[in-house]
Amino acid sequence: MRTSSKWGLALAAAVLSTGCYGSFQLTQKIHSINGRICGTEKGPSSVSAWGNEIVYLIASPVYGFGVFVDALVLNSIEFWTGTNPMASALVTKLEAGRELRLEMVGETTVKVEILENGAVAETYSIERANGASVLRDAAGNEVAAATSVDGAVELVAAR
């Protein structure tokens, strides 16, 4: 067996035997884009499901590339630094020393953090279900709920 083959086999074994496999943010983004191209909200029996399947089959090499980059590069960075470069967080400056950070943490959940001088001062989550959005505090208590009626937001409950 050649020396390069031995090193390649050793590298593959090391990568495949690690206990931390990361969050695969890039692969999730590719999957999300595929879902938005044709729209999956109509269910698996709809025409959109066939559209998603066709896009998936055409884009299969993109998925393979995404998993490869996630496994070898991005998840390694996440392991060593604690953050994934592909994590989707939006930061907006509010006023001097205060920022608002929004991060998707699931298909229907957004984590909301209010930062004061770089430190997290308050944490909330917004969950979307059944046409309504619910704002919860860090303890999980409902703070407010809203629905969308004809494009306008209607506040349903607030404490």
C-alpha positions in Angstrom: 0.0 0.0 0.0 1.4 3.4 -1.0 2.1 6.0 1.7 -0.4 8.5 0.4 -3.1 5.8 0.5 -2.2 5.0 4.1 -2.5 8.7 5.0 -5.8 9.1 3.1 -7.2 6.0 4.9 -6.0 7.4 8.3 -7.6 10.8 7.6 -10.9 9.2 6.6 -10.9 7.0 9.7 -10.2 10.0 11.9 -13.0 12.1 10.3 -15.5 9.3 10.5 -14.7 8.3 14.1 -15.2 11.7 15.7 -18.0 12.0 18.2 -19.0 15.5 17.4 -20.6 15.8 14.0 -21.7 19.4 14.1 -24.9 21.2 13.0 -24.4 20.9 9.2 -25.6 24.5 8.7 -24.6 24.7 5.0 -26.5 21.5 4.2 -29.6 22.8 6.0 -29.4 26.0 4.0 -29.3 24.1 0.7 -32.3 22.0 1.9 -34.1 25.2 2.8 -33.5 26.8 -0.6 -34.8 23.7 -2.3 -37.9 23.9 -0.2 -38.5 27.5 -1.1 -38.0 27.1 -4.9 -41.3 25.3 -5.3 -43.0 25.8 -1.9 -43.6 22.8 0.4 -46.5 24.3 2.3 -49.1 22.4 0.1 -48.0 19.0 1.3 -46.4 15.9 -0.3 -49.3 15.1 -2.7 -49.1 18.5 -4.4 -47.4 19.5 -7.6 -44.8 21.5 -5.5 -43.6 18.2 -4.1 -42.8 16.9 -7.6 -41.1 20.2 -8.3 -38.9 19.9 -5.2 -38.0 16.3 -6.2 -36.9 17.4 -9.6 -34.9 20.3 -8.2 -33.3 17.9 -5.7 -32.4 15.4 -8.4 -30.8 18.1 -10.5 -29.0 19.6 -7.5 -27.8 16.3 -6.0 -24.2 17.2 -6.6 -24.7 20.5 -4.6 -26.0 18.4 -1.6 -22.9 16.2 -1.8 -20.6 19.2 -2.0 -22.5 20.9 0.9 -22.1 17.8 3.1 -18.5 17.5 2.2 -17.7 21.1 3.1 -19.8 20.9 6.3 -18.1 17.7 7.5 -14.5 18.6 6.8 -14.4 22.4 7.2 -17.4 24.1 8.8 -18.1 21.6 11.5 -14.4 21.5 12.4 -14.5 25.3 12.8 -17.7 24.9 14.9 -16.0 22.3 17.1 -12.9 24.4 17.8 -14.5 27.8 18.1 -18.1 27.0 19.2 -19.7 28.9 16.4 -20.5 27.8 12.8 -19.6 30.3 10.1 -22.8 29.5 8.3 -25.1 30.2 11.3 -27.7 32.6 10.3 -27.9 35.5 12.8 -29.0 39.0 11.9 -27.7 41.8 14.1 -29.3 45.2 14.1 -28.1 48.2 16.1 -30.8 49.8 18.2 -29.2 52.7 20.0 -25.8 53.4 21.6 -24.6 50.1 23.2 -27.7 48.1 22.3 -28.2 45.6 19.6 -30.9 43.1 18.5 -29.8 39.7 17.3 -32.3 37.3 15.5 -31.3 33.7 14.7 -33.3 30.9 13.2 -33.1 28.0 15.5 -35.7 25.8 13.8 -38.1 25.7 10.9 -40.6 27.9 12.8 -38.6 29.4 15.6 -36.5 32.5 15.9 -34.3 33.3 18.9 -34.3 37.0 19.8 -31.6 38.4 22.0 -31.2 42.0 23.1 -27.5 42.8 23.7 -26.2 45.6 25.9 -22.6 46.5 25.3 -22.0 43.1 23.7 -23.6 41.0 26.5 -27.0 39.3 26.3 -29.5 41.3 28.4 -32.8 39.7 27.4 -33.7 36.5 25.5 -37.0 35.7 23.8 -38.2 33.3 21.1 -40.8 33.7 18.4 -42.7 30.5 17.4 -44.9 30.4 14.3 -47.8 27.8 14.3 -51.3 27.7 12.8 -51.1 31.2 11.3 -50.1 32.8 14.6 -46.8 34.0 16.0 -46.1 33.7 19.8 -43.4 35.6 21.6 -42.0 33.8 24.7 -39.6 34.9 27.3 -36.5 32.9 28.3 -38.6 30.9 30.8 -41.0 29.9 28.0 -43.9 32.1 29.3 -46.1 33.7 26.6 -45.5 37.4 26.4 -47.6 38.2 23.3 -49.3 36.5 20.4 -50.2 37.9 17.0 -51.9 36.8 13.8 -51.8 38.1 10.2 -55.1 39.1 8.8 -55.2 40.3 5.1 -51.5 41.3 5.4 -52.0 43.3 8.6 -50.7 42.1 11.9 -53.3 41.9 14.7 -52.1 41.6 18.3 -54.1 38.8 19.9 -52.8 38.8 23.5 -50.1 40.5 25.5 -49.1 40.7 29.1 
